[in-house]
């Protein structure tokens, strides 16, 4: 889930900034030395900041950066050993919204 806020366009421009914050939940599975473990995975927080250009009638051009933290908790069923993994991601993207 994500909530976005789009700021008003600049005075004589068709460009505006936007920000977003979100979170996610899912399942996780890893295999190490032919041993599989399953568990849950959380993405919290997910923060997005970008610039939207509304100059084209066919769509909008976006330039955005995203930062997220993903935490995975898993248990190996044969040994009962618990594994926690935390990954920090930073992303940059350019795209079109139609």
C-alpha positions as a Python dict, from the first residue, in 0.01 Angstrom:
ca = {
    (1, 'X'): (0, 0, 0),
    (2, 'X'): (120, 349, -76),
    (3, 'X'): (-11, 701, -24),
    (4, 'X'): (109, 973, -263),
    (5, 'X'): (80, 1350, -239),
    (6, 'X'): (121, 1567, -551),
    (7, 'X'): (219, 1928, -487),
    (8, 'X'): (74, 2211, -698),
    (9, 'X'): (249, 2288, -1028),
    (10, 'X'): (508, 2564, -1034),
    (11, 'X'): (377, 2909, -1134),
    (12, 'X'): (424, 2900, -1513),
    (13, 'X'): (525, 2540, -1548),
    (14, 'X'): (355, 2205, -1600),
    (15, 'X'): (587, 2036, -1351),
    (16, 'X'): (522, 1938, -994),
    (17, 'X'): (690, 1739, -719),
    (18, 'X'): (535, 1439, -546),
    (19, 'X'): (612, 1233, -238),
    (20, 'X'): (485, 897, -124),
    (21, 'X'): (510, 665, 172),
    (22, 'X'): (409, 304, 180),
    (23, 'X'): (454, -44, 316),
    (24, 'X'): (422, -403, 201),
    (25, 'X'): (385, -757, 332),
    (26, 'X'): (447, -1093, 167),
    (27, 'X'): (605, -1435, 199),
    (28, 'X'): (972, -1524, 173),
    (29, 'X'): (1151, -1847, 82),
    (30, 'X'): (1524, -1929, 80),
    (31, 'X'): (1718, -2243, -9),
    (32, 'X'): (2066, -2295, 139),
    (33, 'X'): (2256, -2624, 96),
    (34, 'X'): (1934, -2791, -24),
    (35, 'X'): (1749, -2681, 293),
    (36, 'X'): (1445, -2460, 239),
    (37, 'X'): (1306, -2208, 484),
    (38, 'X'): (987, -2006, 459),
    (39, 'X'): (865, -1700, 643),
    (40, 'X'): (724, -1351, 620),
    (41, 'X'): (861, -1038, 458),
    (42, 'X'): (788, -671, 539),
    (43, 'X'): (876, -359, 339),
    (44, 'X'): (861, -67, 580),
    (45, 'X'): (915, 216, 514),
    (46, 'X'): (895, 274, 140),
    (47, 'X'): (963, 641, 64),
    (48, 'X'): (927, 788, -287),
    (49, 'X'): (1018, 1140, -406),
    (50, 'X'): (983, 1256, -763),
    (51, 'X'): (916, 1516, -1028),
    (52, 'X'): (625, 1489, -1271),
    (53, 'X'): (622, 1674, -1606),
    (54, 'X'): (271, 1723, -1747),
    (55, 'X'): (378, 1878, -2083),
    (56, 'X'): (248, 1601, -2311),
    (57, 'X'): (-116, 1526, -2387),
    (58, 'X'): (-48, 1154, -2425),
    (59, 'X'): (105, 1111, -2079),
    (60, 'X'): (330, 1239, -1805),
    (61, 'X'): (705, 1198, -1768),
    (62, 'X'): (827, 1094, -1422),
    (63, 'X'): (1167, 1111, -1258),
    (64, 'X'): (1170, 952, -913),
    (65, 'X'): (1384, 808, -640),
    (66, 'X'): (1274, 541, -393),
    (67, 'X'): (1422, 421, -65),
    (68, 'X'): (1297, 110, 116),
    (69, 'X'): (1381, -130, 395),
    (70, 'X'): (1285, -498, 353),
    (71, 'X'): (1292, -736, 652),
    (72, 'X'): (1255, -1111, 614),
    (73, 'X'): (1203, -1357, 904),
    (74, 'X'): (1243, -1728, 825),
    (75, 'X'): (1271, -2056, 1017),
    (76, 'X'): (1448, -2371, 894),
    (77, 'X'): (1210, -2660, 977),
    (78, 'X'): (1477, -2930, 1023),
    (79, 'X'): (1691, -2737, 1274),
    (80, 'X'): (1445, -2478, 1409),
    (81, 'X'): (1707, -2210, 1343),
    (82, 'X'): (1563, -1864, 1283),
    (83, 'X'): (1711, -1629, 1024),
    (84, 'X'): (1640, -1255, 996),
    (85, 'X'): (1757, -1056, 694),
    (86, 'X'): (1729, -680, 649),
    (87, 'X'): (1796, -523, 308),
    (88, 'X'): (1811, -149, 237),
    (89, 'X'): (1738, -46, -124),
    (90, 'X'): (1769, 282, -310),
    (91, 'X'): (1626, 310, -661),
    (92, 'X'): (1615, 575, -932),
    (93, 'X'): (1374, 566, -1225),
    (94, 'X'): (1261, 757, -1531),
    (95, 'X'): (933, 667, -1696),
    (96, 'X'): (604, 762, -1855),
    (97, 'X'): (257, 752, -1703),
    (98, 'X'): (-29, 714, -1951),
}
